[in-house]
Amino acid sequence: MSLTIAIVYASGGGRTRETAELCAAAVADAGLSVLGPLCAKGLDPRRLLEADGLLLGEPTWGFGTHHFDYRPFDDAMGKVLGPARLLAPRGAAAFVGCDRAYRTYGTALDLIEQRLLDCGARLLQRGLKIELQHTNASRAFTRAWARDFALRLRGELPHQPHLPRPMHADVDAVMGISPAERAARNAGGLRAR
Ligand SMILES: Cc1cc2nc3c(=O)[nH]c(=O)nc-3n(C[C@H](O)[C@H](O)[C@H](O)COP(=O)(O)O)c2cc1C
């Protein structure tokens, strides 16, 4: 029987929705069933119990917090799924939007991951941060990230050991921005001031 991965997201401007859609296509290509992508707004967290694996995402918002369309879903997860850790033994991973203009760089990732752990899920791989608009490089990375998650859920790849949260240089690699390009951008920003 094919495993099912639920994909839940919130998105203000559509970028995180694109991440969710890229994940859905990659999971389907890997031969697993997809539940969603489901918008978190108004979603009953019990829908997560229909799946074997979970990919949850939102843009980081309001100085490092949840997006307002995701927060009620997160609160409800805590109330409905948390006390009995009902998400065990499901595998999970998180994806977020971010912007290095904020000191709270993609911190929604930590919030989503902590909630998943509190509800009994296991984190199978490092979370994904997408900075502002997708690039062709980040689209390819996202598809590979979701495919790897599917393979890990099916036991065809080992679970990733704990890795520190992605920082600026990690996310540049995801977005396809080379160190030289980053240096040029920074210099341009300084000149513009
Ligand atoms: C009001 C507002 C607050 C934001 N706060 C943060 C933040 O605290 N940390 C961060 O890394 N990005 C922050 N961002 C950047 C968003 O996460 C980023 O623009 C993301 O690509 C938006 O994704 P979406 O198109 O799915 O809404 C903020 C954006 C807005 C508009």
PDBQT file of the ligand as one rigid body, heavy atoms in Angstrom, charges set to zero:
ROOT
HETATM    1  C1  LIG A 201       4.990  41.571   7.548  1.00  0.00    +0.000 C 
HETATM    2  C2  LIG A 201       6.129  40.640   7.221  1.00  0.00    +0.000 A 
HETATM    3  C3  LIG A 201       6.889  40.145   8.266  1.00  0.00    +0.000 A 
HETATM    4  C4  LIG A 201       7.969  39.283   7.996  1.00  0.00    +0.000 A 
HETATM    5  N1  LIG A 201       8.738  38.806   9.025  1.00  0.00    +0.000 NA
HETATM    6  C5  LIG A 201       9.810  38.030   8.764  1.00  0.00    +0.000 A 
HETATM    7  C6  LIG A 201      10.668  37.565   9.818  1.00  0.00    +0.000 A 
HETATM    8  O1  LIG A 201      10.487  37.866  10.982  1.00  0.00    +0.000 OA
HETATM    9  N2  LIG A 201      11.724  36.768   9.474  1.00  0.00    +0.000 N 
HETATM   10  C7  LIG A 201      11.998  36.418   8.183  1.00  0.00    +0.000 A 
HETATM   11  O2  LIG A 201      12.956  35.695   7.956  1.00  0.00    +0.000 OA
HETATM   12  N3  LIG A 201      11.183  36.823   7.161  1.00  0.00    +0.000 NA
HETATM   13  C8  LIG A 201      10.114  37.623   7.417  1.00  0.00    +0.000 A 
HETATM   14  N4  LIG A 201       9.310  38.042   6.401  1.00  0.00    +0.000 N 
HETATM   15  C9  LIG A 201       9.638  37.636   5.019  1.00  0.00    +0.000 C 
HETATM   16  C10 LIG A 201       8.716  36.546   4.481  1.00  0.00    +0.000 C 
HETATM   17  O3  LIG A 201       8.854  35.338   5.205  1.00  0.00    +0.000 OA
HETATM   18  C11 LIG A 201       9.071  36.334   2.993  1.00  0.00    +0.000 C 
HETATM   19  O4  LIG A 201       8.802  37.527   2.300  1.00  0.00    +0.000 OA
HETATM   20  C12 LIG A 201       8.350  35.176   2.335  1.00  0.00    +0.000 C 
HETATM   21  O5  LIG A 201       8.931  34.944   1.065  1.00  0.00    +0.000 OA
HETATM   22  C13 LIG A 201       6.859  35.417   2.136  1.00  0.00    +0.000 C 
HETATM   23  O6  LIG A 201       6.282  34.240   1.615  1.00  0.00    +0.000 OA
HETATM   24  P1  LIG A 201       4.816  34.161   1.016  1.00  0.00    +0.000 P 
HETATM   25  O7  LIG A 201       4.879  34.728  -0.400  1.00  0.00    +0.000 OA
HETATM   26  O8  LIG A 201       4.463  32.726   1.023  1.00  0.00    +0.000 OA
HETATM   27  O9  LIG A 201       3.944  34.984   1.890  1.00  0.00    +0.000 OA
HETATM   28  C14 LIG A 201       8.255  38.922   6.651  1.00  0.00    +0.000 A 
HETATM   29  C15 LIG A 201       7.464  39.433   5.623  1.00  0.00    +0.000 A 
HETATM   30  C16 LIG A 201       6.420  40.286   5.890  1.00  0.00    +0.000 A 
HETATM   31  C17 LIG A 201       5.598  40.829   4.750  1.00  0.00    +0.000 C 
ENDROOT
TORSDOF 0
